[in-house]
Amino acid sequence: MRIVLATLAVFCAVFFPAVGQAQPAEPSCAELDGAKAEKLLEYLQGDRASLSEDCVYTATTKLGVAGYTPAIKTLVALLDYRTHGDPERARTGVVRQPGWPIYPAANALFLIGKPAEPEILKVLAKSDTSDLVRKVAIYALLNIESNEESGPVATLARASREEKDPGASQRLMDAAKEAATKCRPERQTVCINALNAK
């Protein structure tokens, strides 16, 4: 039950298939059946080109549900790993349909929760982070702090002020401003005010 509820809540916009439409089979990975967290992490740390989409989905989901914090750095490195992508069926390009994240590492980080935030902030501060990774990282942070829309904005703004490197500080503030644009219209003022949070 926890897996279903968590994956349904991963990102803000989700594609809902038509009533009566057959649902695709859940990804499966015989190679990782019964594998412990250490084995799942070891798999994800292998040669990226040789990874199976279904096995990445399986490993990231299981690590996320387990709250396995040693996997955080590896999951952050896989933020742009895309599985089961179908852009024409995904309005946001982030989720294909309930329970099937296109970027499963972001889903796993969301499931792990607050302990993942420091590494997400680090990747958002880096100058060589791609636009795609930046976008997915912001969505992951938004969902980790989804109980309060202004929370991620305040977290990013605070990190920006605490950062000593001017370039990194600006990148974090840019991420905070982008996160603020994701707030609902009625919460925009609160989110904008959060940019000045102490």
N, C-alpha and C positions, 0 to 999 in steps of 0.2 A: 504493500500500500504506500509505504514511504517513497519508494522509487517512482511510482506513478505520479504522486502528488508533486514530488520535487521536479521531475522532468517536465511536467505540464507548466510549471511556473518559471521555467528557465529564462525566457526572454519575453519582452512586452508584446510582440505581435506574432501570432501563430497562424499557420494555414490550417483551416478546418476542412476536411474532405466532404464531398457531397454525401447526403444521406443515402445509405444503401451501397455506397462505393466500397469495393473490397479493399481491405487494409493489407499493406505489404507485411511480409513475415518479419518478426523481430530478428535483428542481426544475431548470428550465433558464431562461436569460435571454438571449435573442438580442441584446438591447441591449448586453450586456456581454461578448459573445463576443470573446475575444482582447484584452480591455481590460487595460492596464497598471495597476499599483497606484495610481498617481495618479488615473486615471480612475475606478477602483473607489471610492476614497475620496471623490472629488468627487460621485459618485452618492449615496453615503450621507449626504453633507452637504446634500443637496437638501431640498426641502419634504417633511416626513415624511408628510404626508397623501397625497402623490402617489407614494410608494415602492411598488414591486411586491414582494410577499412573496418570490416566486421570485428576484427580482434582489437583494433584501437577503440572502437565503440564499447566493446565488452570490458576491456581493461580500464578505460577511463571511468566508465560508469561504476564499476565495482570499487575502484579506489575512492571515488567521490562519496559513494554511499557509506563506505567504511570510515570516511573522514581521515584518510591516511596522509598525514602531513608530510612525511618524507618524500611524497610524490610531487609536492607543490612546484618545485623548480622545474621539474621535467614537464609538468602540465603547462606551465607558463611558456616553456619553449615550444610547446605544441599548440599554442593558441590558434595558429593559422592552419592547422591540419584539418582539412575538410573531408567529411564523410557523408555519403548518401545525399550529395548535393543535387538539387533540382531547382535551379533558379526560377524557372517559369512557374513553379508551384509554390514558391516561397516569396511572400511579399517583401520581407526584410532582407532576404539573403542570409539570415541567421538560423532560422528554423524551418525545416521542411514540413513537419506536422507534429502534433503532440507526441512527446516521448522520443522523438528522433532528432536530436540536435545535429545541425550540420557541422558545428564546431564543438565536438564533444569534450575537449579539454576545458573549455569555458564552463560547460555544464558541470564538470567534475569540481572545478574550483568553486563554483557556486554552492555545490553540495558540501564541500569542506568548510566553507564559510569564512569567518573573520580571520582565522590563521593564515589564509591565502592573501590577505590584503597587502602586506609589506612587499611581497614579490611582484604583485600586480602594479603597485606604485613604482617599483624600480623599473619595470619595463616601460611604463608610461613616461618616466623621466629620461630615458635613454635617447640619444640623438639618432641612433641607427635603427630604431624601431619602425617597422613599416606601417603605412596607413591602415592596412588591414588588421594587423596585430593590435594597433592602438584602438581601433573601433571595437574589436571583440573584447579587448581587456576592459574597456569602459563599460560595455554591456555586462560583463561578468561582475564588475564592481557594483553596478546598479542593482543587480539581482541579489548580491550578497547583503546589501543594505536596503532591501526592498520594503522593509517595514516603515521606513520614512524616506520619502522621495528626496528630501534635501540632504539626507545623510551622506551619500557618496560625494555630493558637491562640497559639503563641508570638509570631508576627509581629504579630498584632493586639494582644496584651497589651503587647508592647514599644512599639508605636506609641501605645498609650493612655498609657503612662507618660511618653513623650517629648512628648506633646501638651501645649501650654501652656494651651489653652482648656479649662476644666473640663467644659463641656457636651460638647465634641467628644471629650475624653478618656473620658467615661463612655459615649458612644455606641460608641467603639471597644472598650471593655471589654465592653459588652453583646454586641457582635458576636463577641468572643473567646469569651465564655461560650456563645453559641449554636453557634459552631463546635465547641466541646468536646462538645456534645451529639450531634454527628454521628459521633463516634468509635465504633468497635466496642466492645462491652461489655468485652472483655478489654484494651482500651487506654484505658478511661475514666480510670483513675488517672494514667496518663502525661499524658493531655490536660489533666486538672484541674491537675496540677503545672505544666504549661506556662503556665498563667495567671500564674505568678509568675516566668516566665523573664526573665532580665536582658538 
